[in-house]
Amino acid sequence: MSNRSTITEFLLLAFADTRELQLLHFALFLGIYLAALLGNGLILSAVACHHRLHTPMYFFLLNLALLDLGCISTTLPKAMANALWDTRAISYQGCAAQVFFFLFFISAEYYNLTIMAYDRYVAICKPLHYGSLLESRACAQMAAAAWGSGFLNAVLHTANTFSLPLCHGNAVDQFFCEIPHILKLSCSDSYLREVWAVLFSIFLAFGCLVFIVLSYVQIFRAVLRMPSEQGQHKAFSTCLPHLAVVSLFISTGIFSYLKPPSIFSPSLDLVVALLYSVVPPALNPLIYSMRNQELKDAVRKLFPYILLKHP
């Protein structure tokens, strides 16, 4: 029986067997990664440099951009390196670090999206109390709570998962180290402790989902009662991007972790993992900037500033 003391590395899922397809995957992932770096970097710079964007909504958007950068940087660089160098290996310590940081960023991002739903609820349903409920200290405390909760969640699951004895080899059927696939390598019945921890996290995540849904029910009721079409358009322009990001994030995450075993397929698992770990960080900047004129104007103003700083 082999356990964690005898396993020094894991083997990740290869995207392709032929060298040409491996290089194609490397180029594709490099393009996605650079797009995510550029898009989220522009949002960070725009929010930091323009005082008009120093509001609670953009503060939480800045946090979202940071979390997106961390999330995609945890998974894609290693996948690109494996495709480029034609290998599948990741060290035991590297796998544990990948699990920890991915859970940290993905959990904190979900909690941050929940806070963003509350921000939109207060802005639209209780506009007269917006300044008092979401003053700078309260925003900083909520952001710290999201990051701290993500950290504690990552510590809990990483410690539980990597304390399990592993009896079924070291091949992980995913392009990055993901807890459900590592649990498949554990000895029978030894994984139940982590399963209970996962169920507890799912319960918390469901609570956040209920809060988001109820917030948007109240938001849409308030928006539809607005007499001005211009007011409705402005409200929808700030809410719909967030709702689109939340929907993509939650639907793919739920399908990945709660799909029935009867529809297990390595290819399907791979596509779903890409949808919830890679696509949102790359698309979020585009989604938020499409309907947000303030953010688009701030990003446009960055380019002359960059050219002046770097002639």
The 8 nearest C-alpha neighbors of each residue, nearest first, counted from 0:
[[1, 166, 2, 165, 167, 164, 186, 5],
 [2, 0, 166, 5, 165, 3, 164, 6],
 [3, 1, 165, 164, 4, 5, 166, 6],
 [2, 4, 6, 5, 164, 165, 1, 161],
 [5, 3, 2, 6, 7, 1, 164, 165],
 [4, 6, 3, 2, 1, 7, 165, 8],
 [7, 5, 3, 8, 4, 2, 91, 169],
 [8, 6, 91, 90, 5, 9, 4, 3],
 [7, 9, 90, 91, 89, 6, 88, 10],
 [8, 10, 169, 89, 88, 170, 90, 91],
 [11, 9, 170, 88, 87, 171, 169, 89],
 [10, 12, 87, 171, 174, 173, 170, 88],
 [13, 11, 174, 173, 172, 171, 14, 87],
 [12, 14, 15, 87, 11, 174, 16, 82],
 [13, 15, 12, 21, 16, 24, 174, 82],
 [14, 16, 13, 21, 17, 20, 18, 24],
 [17, 15, 18, 14, 21, 13, 20, 19],
 [16, 18, 20, 19, 15, 21, 22, 85],
 [19, 17, 21, 20, 22, 16, 85, 15],
 [18, 20, 22, 21, 17, 23, 15, 24],
 [21, 19, 23, 22, 17, 18, 15, 24],
 [22, 20, 18, 24, 82, 23, 19, 15],
 [21, 23, 25, 19, 24, 20, 83, 26],
 [24, 22, 20, 26, 21, 25, 27, 19],
 [23, 25, 27, 21, 22, 26, 28, 20],
 [24, 26, 22, 79, 28, 23, 27, 82],
 [25, 27, 29, 23, 24, 28, 22, 30],
 [28, 26, 24, 30, 29, 25, 23, 31],
 [29, 27, 31, 25, 30, 26, 32, 24],
 [28, 30, 26, 32, 27, 31, 25, 33],
 [29, 31, 27, 33, 28, 32, 34, 26],
 [32, 30, 28, 34, 29, 33, 35, 27],
 [33, 31, 29, 35, 34, 30, 28, 36],
 [32, 34, 36, 30, 35, 31, 37, 29],
 [33, 35, 31, 37, 32, 36, 38, 30],
 [36, 34, 281, 32, 38, 33, 37, 39],
 [37, 35, 33, 34, 39, 40, 38, 32],
 [36, 38, 40, 34, 35, 39, 33, 41],
 [39, 37, 35, 41, 284, 40, 36, 34],
 [38, 40, 42, 64, 41, 36, 37, 284],
 [39, 41, 37, 43, 38, 42, 36, 44],
 [42, 40, 44, 38, 39, 43, 45, 37],
 [41, 43, 39, 45, 40, 44, 46, 38],
 [44, 42, 40, 46, 41, 45, 61, 47],
 [43, 45, 41, 47, 42, 46, 48, 40],
 [46, 44, 42, 48, 297, 298, 47, 43],
 [47, 45, 52, 43, 44, 48, 49, 42],
 [46, 48, 44, 45, 49, 43, 50, 53],
 [49, 47, 45, 46, 44, 50, 301, 52],
 [50, 48, 51, 52, 46, 47, 45, 297],
 [49, 51, 53, 52, 48, 47, 46, 54],
 [52, 50, 49, 53, 54, 46, 293, 297],
 [51, 53, 50, 46, 54, 49, 57, 47],
 [54, 52, 50, 51, 57, 58, 46, 55],
 [53, 55, 52, 57, 56, 58, 51, 50],
 [56, 54, 58, 57, 59, 138, 133, 53],
 [57, 55, 59, 58, 54, 60, 118, 115],
 [56, 58, 60, 59, 54, 55, 52, 61],
 [59, 57, 55, 61, 60, 56, 54, 62],
 [58, 60, 62, 61, 57, 56, 63, 55],
 [59, 61, 57, 63, 62, 58, 64, 56],
 [62, 60, 58, 64, 59, 63, 43, 57],
 [61, 63, 59, 65, 60, 64, 66, 58],
 [64, 62, 60, 66, 61, 65, 67, 59],
 [63, 65, 67, 61, 39, 62, 66, 68],
 [66, 64, 62, 68, 63, 67, 69, 61],
 [65, 67, 69, 63, 68, 64, 104, 108],
 [68, 66, 280, 64, 70, 69, 65, 63],
 [69, 67, 65, 66, 70, 71, 72, 64],
 [68, 70, 66, 72, 67, 71, 73, 104],
 [71, 69, 67, 104, 73, 72, 68, 101],
 [70, 72, 73, 68, 74, 69, 277, 75],
 [73, 71, 69, 70, 74, 75, 68, 76],
 [74, 72, 71, 70, 101, 97, 69, 75],
 [73, 75, 71, 72, 175, 76, 77, 78],
 [74, 76, 78, 77, 72, 71, 79, 73],
 [77, 75, 79, 78, 74, 80, 72, 73],
 [76, 78, 80, 79, 75, 74, 81, 73],
 [79, 77, 75, 81, 76, 80, 82, 174],
 [80, 78, 76, 25, 82, 77, 81, 75],
 [79, 81, 77, 83, 82, 78, 84, 76],
 [82, 80, 86, 78, 84, 79, 83, 85],
 [83, 81, 79, 21, 85, 80, 84, 25],
 [84, 82, 80, 81, 85, 79, 22, 25],
 [83, 85, 81, 82, 86, 80, 79, 87],
 [86, 84, 82, 81, 83, 87, 21, 18],
 [87, 85, 81, 84, 88, 82, 13, 83],
 [86, 88, 11, 10, 81, 13, 12, 89],
 [89, 87, 10, 9, 86, 11, 8, 90],
 [88, 90, 9, 8, 93, 94, 10, 91],
 [91, 89, 8, 93, 92, 94, 7, 9],
 [90, 92, 8, 94, 7, 93, 95, 9],
 [91, 93, 95, 90, 94, 96, 8, 7],
 [94, 92, 90, 96, 91, 95, 97, 89],
 [93, 95, 97, 91, 96, 92, 176, 90],
 [94, 96, 92, 98, 97, 93, 99, 91],
 [97, 95, 93, 99, 94, 98, 100, 92],
 [96, 98, 94, 100, 95, 99, 101, 93],
 [99, 97, 95, 101, 96, 100, 176, 102],
 [98, 100, 96, 153, 102, 97, 101, 157],
 [101, 99, 103, 97, 102, 98, 96, 104],
 [100, 102, 98, 104, 103, 99, 70, 97],
 [103, 101, 153, 105, 99, 100, 104, 106],
 [102, 104, 149, 100, 153, 150, 101, 106],
 [103, 105, 107, 101, 70, 66, 106, 102],
 [104, 106, 108, 102, 107, 103, 101, 109],
 [107, 105, 149, 109, 108, 103, 104, 102],
 [106, 108, 149, 146, 145, 110, 104, 109],
 [109, 107, 111, 105, 106, 110, 104, 66],
 [108, 110, 112, 106, 111, 107, 105, 113],
 [109, 111, 113, 107, 145, 112, 108, 106],
 [110, 112, 108, 114, 113, 109, 145, 107],
 [113, 111, 115, 109, 114, 110, 108, 116],
 [114, 112, 110, 116, 111, 115, 211, 207],
 [113, 115, 117, 111, 116, 112, 118, 110],
 [114, 116, 118, 112, 117, 113, 111, 119],
 [117, 115, 113, 119, 114, 118, 211, 120],
 [118, 116, 120, 114, 115, 119, 121, 113],
 [117, 119, 115, 121, 116, 120, 122, 114],
 [120, 118, 122, 116, 117, 121, 123, 115],
 [121, 119, 117, 118, 123, 122, 124, 218],
 [120, 122, 125, 118, 124, 119, 123, 129],
 [123, 121, 126, 119, 120, 129, 125, 124],
 [124, 122, 120, 121, 126, 125, 119, 218],
 [123, 125, 121, 120, 122, 126, 221, 218],
 [126, 124, 121, 128, 127, 123, 122, 129],
 [125, 127, 122, 129, 128, 123, 124, 121],
 [128, 126, 125, 129, 130, 122, 131, 121],
 [129, 127, 126, 131, 125, 130, 132, 121],
 [130, 128, 126, 132, 131, 127, 133, 122],
 [131, 129, 134, 133, 128, 132, 127, 126],
 [130, 132, 128, 134, 129, 133, 127, 137],
 [133, 131, 129, 130, 134, 128, 137, 121],
 [134, 132, 130, 131, 137, 129, 138, 135],
 [133, 135, 130, 137, 131, 136, 132, 138],
 [136, 134, 138, 137, 139, 133, 55, 54],
 [135, 137, 139, 138, 134, 140, 133, 141],
 [136, 138, 140, 139, 134, 135, 133, 141],
 [139, 137, 135, 141, 140, 136, 133, 142],
 [138, 140, 136, 142, 137, 141, 143, 135],
 [139, 141, 143, 137, 138, 142, 144, 136],
 [142, 140, 144, 138, 143, 139, 137, 145],
 [141, 143, 145, 139, 144, 140, 138, 146],
 [142, 144, 140, 146, 141, 145, 147, 139],
 [143, 145, 141, 147, 142, 146, 148, 140],
 [146, 144, 107, 142, 110, 148, 143, 147],
 [147, 145, 107, 149, 143, 148, 144, 150],
 [148, 146, 144, 150, 149, 145, 143, 151],
 [149, 147, 151, 145, 150, 146, 144, 152],
 [148, 150, 107, 103, 106, 152, 146, 147],
 [149, 151, 147, 103, 153, 148, 152, 154],
 [152, 150, 154, 148, 153, 149, 155, 147],
 [151, 153, 149, 155, 150, 154, 148, 156],
 [152, 154, 103, 102, 150, 99, 156, 151],
 [155, 153, 151, 157, 152, 156, 158, 150],
 [156, 154, 152, 153, 158, 157, 151, 159],
 [157, 155, 159, 153, 158, 154, 160, 152],
 [156, 158, 160, 154, 159, 99, 155, 153],
 [159, 157, 155, 156, 161, 160, 154, 162],
 [160, 158, 156, 162, 157, 193, 161, 155],
 [161, 159, 157, 162, 158, 163, 156, 193],
 [160, 162, 163, 158, 159, 157, 95, 3],
 [161, 163, 159, 160, 158, 164, 3, 157],
 [162, 164, 161, 160, 165, 185, 189, 190],
 [165, 163, 2, 185, 3, 186, 166, 162],
 [166, 164, 185, 2, 184, 186, 3, 167],
 [165, 167, 186, 1, 185, 0, 184, 168],
 [168, 166, 184, 165, 185, 169, 186, 183],
 [167, 169, 170, 166, 184, 165, 1, 6],
 [168, 170, 9, 10, 171, 167, 184, 8],
 [171, 169, 10, 9, 168, 11, 172, 12],
 [170, 172, 11, 173, 10, 180, 12, 169],
 [173, 171, 12, 180, 170, 11, 265, 174],
 [172, 174, 12, 175, 171, 11, 269, 176],
 [175, 173, 12, 11, 78, 13, 176, 172],
 [176, 174, 173, 74, 177, 11, 78, 97],
 [177, 175, 94, 98, 97, 178, 173, 171],
 [176, 178, 180, 179, 175, 98, 181, 173],
 [177, 179, 181, 180, 182, 176, 160, 98],
 [180, 178, 182, 181, 177, 183, 256, 176],
 [181, 179, 183, 182, 178, 177, 171, 172],
 [180, 182, 178, 183, 184, 179, 177, 171],
 [183, 181, 179, 185, 184, 180, 178, 190],
 [184, 182, 180, 181, 185, 179, 167, 186],
 [183, 185, 167, 182, 181, 165, 166, 168],
 [186, 184, 165, 182, 166, 183, 164, 163],
 [185, 187, 166, 189, 165, 164, 188, 184],
 [186, 188, 189, 185, 190, 166, 191, 183],
 [189, 187, 190, 191, 186, 185, 192, 194],
 [190, 188, 187, 186, 191, 163, 185, 192],
 [189, 191, 188, 192, 193, 182, 194, 185],
 [192, 190, 194, 193, 189, 188, 195, 196],
 [193, 191, 195, 194, 190, 196, 189, 159],
 [192, 194, 196, 195, 191, 190, 159, 197],
 [193, 195, 191, 197, 196, 192, 198, 190],
 [196, 194, 198, 192, 193, 197, 199, 191],
 [195, 197, 193, 199, 194, 198, 200, 192],
 [198, 196, 194, 200, 195, 199, 193, 201],
 [199, 197, 201, 195, 200, 196, 202, 194],
 [198, 200, 202, 196, 197, 201, 195, 203],
 [201, 199, 197, 203, 202, 198, 204, 196],
 [202, 200, 204, 198, 199, 203, 205, 197],
 [201, 203, 199, 205, 200, 204, 198, 206],
 [204, 202, 206, 200, 205, 201, 207, 199],
 [203, 205, 201, 207, 206, 202, 200, 208],
 [206, 204, 208, 202, 207, 203, 201, 209],
 [207, 205, 203, 209, 204, 208, 210, 202],
 [206, 208, 210, 204, 205, 209, 211, 113],
 [207, 209, 205, 211, 210, 206, 212, 204],
 [210, 208, 212, 206, 211, 207, 213, 205],
 [209, 211, 207, 213, 208, 212, 214, 206],
 [210, 212, 208, 214, 209, 213, 116, 113],
 [213, 211, 209, 215, 214, 210, 208, 216],
 [214, 212, 216, 210, 215, 211, 209, 217],
 [215, 213, 211, 217, 212, 216, 120, 210],
 [214, 216, 218, 212, 217, 213, 219, 211],
 [215, 217, 213, 219, 218, 214, 212, 220],
 [216, 218, 220, 215, 214, 219, 221, 213],
 [219, 217, 215, 221, 220, 216, 120, 222],
 [220, 218, 222, 221, 216, 217, 215, 223],
 [219, 221, 217, 223, 218, 222, 216, 224],
 [220, 222, 218, 224, 219, 223, 124, 217],
 [223, 221, 219, 225, 224, 220, 231, 218],
 [224, 222, 220, 225, 221, 219, 231, 226],
 [223, 225, 221, 222, 226, 220, 219, 231],
 [224, 226, 222, 223, 227, 231, 221, 230],
 [227, 225, 224, 228, 230, 223, 231, 222],
 [226, 228, 230, 229, 225, 231, 232, 224],
 [229, 227, 231, 230, 232, 226, 225, 233],
 [228, 230, 232, 227, 231, 233, 234, 226],
 [231, 229, 233, 227, 228, 232, 234, 225],
 [230, 232, 228, 234, 229, 233, 222, 235],
 [231, 233, 229, 235, 230, 234, 236, 228],
 [234, 232, 236, 230, 231, 235, 229, 237],
 [235, 233, 231, 236, 232, 237, 230, 238],
 [234, 236, 238, 232, 237, 233, 239, 231],
 [237, 235, 233, 290, 234, 238, 239, 232],
 [236, 238, 235, 234, 239, 240, 233, 291],
 [239, 237, 235, 241, 240, 236, 242, 234],
 [238, 240, 242, 241, 235, 236, 243, 237],
 [241, 239, 243, 287, 242, 286, 238, 244],
 [242, 240, 244, 238, 243, 239, 245, 237],
 [241, 243, 239, 245, 240, 244, 246, 238],
 [242, 244, 240, 246, 241, 245, 239, 247],
 [245, 243, 241, 247, 242, 246, 248, 240],
 [244, 246, 242, 248, 243, 247, 249, 241],
 [247, 245, 243, 249, 248, 244, 250, 242],
 [248, 246, 244, 250, 245, 249, 251, 243],
 [247, 249, 245, 246, 275, 251, 250, 244],
 [250, 248, 252, 246, 251, 247, 253, 245],
 [251, 249, 253, 247, 252, 248, 246, 254],
 [250, 252, 254, 275, 253, 249, 248, 255],
 [253, 251, 249, 255, 254, 250, 275, 248],
 [254, 252, 250, 256, 255, 257, 251, 249],
 [253, 255, 258, 251, 257, 252, 256, 250],
 [254, 256, 252, 253, 257, 251, 271, 258],
 [255, 257, 253, 254, 258, 252, 179, 251],
 [258, 256, 254, 253, 255, 259, 252, 260],
 [257, 259, 254, 256, 255, 260, 262, 253],
 [260, 258, 261, 262, 257, 263, 254, 256],
 [261, 259, 263, 262, 258, 257, 264, 256],
 [260, 262, 259, 263, 258, 264, 257, 267],
 [263, 261, 260, 259, 264, 258, 267, 268],
 [264, 262, 260, 261, 265, 259, 267, 268],
 [263, 265, 267, 266, 268, 262, 269, 261],
 [266, 264, 268, 267, 269, 172, 263, 173],
 [265, 267, 269, 264, 268, 270, 271, 263],
 [266, 268, 264, 270, 269, 265, 271, 263],
 [269, 267, 265, 271, 266, 270, 272, 264],
 [268, 270, 266, 272, 267, 271, 265, 273],
 [269, 271, 273, 267, 272, 268, 274, 266],
 [270, 272, 274, 268, 273, 269, 255, 251],
 [273, 271, 269, 274, 275, 270, 276, 268],
 [272, 274, 277, 270, 276, 271, 275, 269],
 [275, 273, 271, 278, 272, 276, 277, 270],
 [274, 276, 251, 272, 273, 248, 252, 277],
 [277, 275, 273, 272, 274, 278, 71, 279],
 [278, 276, 273, 71, 279, 280, 274, 275],
 [277, 279, 274, 281, 280, 282, 275, 276],
 [280, 278, 282, 281, 283, 277, 275, 276],
 [281, 279, 67, 283, 282, 278, 277, 35],
 [280, 282, 35, 278, 279, 283, 34, 31],
 [283, 281, 279, 285, 284, 280, 278, 286],
 [282, 284, 286, 285, 279, 280, 281, 287],
 [285, 283, 38, 287, 286, 282, 39, 288],
 [286, 284, 288, 282, 283, 287, 289, 38],
 [287, 285, 283, 289, 284, 288, 240, 282],
 [288, 286, 284, 240, 285, 289, 283, 291],
 [287, 289, 291, 285, 286, 290, 295, 294],
 [290, 288, 286, 287, 291, 285, 295, 292],
 [291, 289, 236, 288, 292, 287, 240, 237],
 [292, 290, 288, 294, 293, 289, 236, 295],
 [291, 293, 295, 294, 296, 290, 288, 289],
 [294, 292, 296, 295, 291, 297, 52, 51],
 [293, 295, 297, 296, 292, 291, 288, 298],
 [294, 296, 292, 298, 297, 293, 288, 299],
 [297, 295, 299, 293, 294, 298, 292, 300],
 [298, 296, 294, 300, 299, 295, 45, 293],
 [297, 299, 301, 295, 300, 296, 45, 294],
 [300, 298, 296, 301, 297, 302, 295, 303],
 [299, 301, 297, 298, 302, 303, 296, 304],
 [302, 300, 304, 298, 299, 303, 305, 297],
 [301, 303, 305, 304, 300, 299, 306, 298],
 [304, 302, 306, 305, 301, 300, 307, 299],
 [305, 303, 301, 307, 302, 306, 308, 300],
 [304, 306, 302, 308, 307, 303, 309, 301],
 [307, 305, 303, 309, 308, 310, 304, 302],
 [308, 306, 304, 305, 309, 310, 303, 302],
 [307, 309, 305, 306, 310, 304, 303, 302],
 [308, 310, 306, 307, 305, 304, 303, 302],
 [309, 306, 307, 308, 305, 304, 303, 302]]
